[in-house]
Amino acid sequence: MKKVEVKVVLTLTDGYQQRFTEACLKQIAKRDNKLPEEPRKEKTA
């Protein structure tokens, strides 16, 4: 996957800034949870 750098400048009110940040973090968590799991190594006895 190609990574692209995105630069954004936002001016937010205090209350909106907190809600915006929380929403962004929630979306990142959802995205991270959708990534396929790494194959698990089987234990050999």
Secondary structure, 3 states (H helix, E strand, C coil): CCCCCCCCCCCCCHHHHHHHHHHHHHHHHHHHHHCCCCCCCCCCC
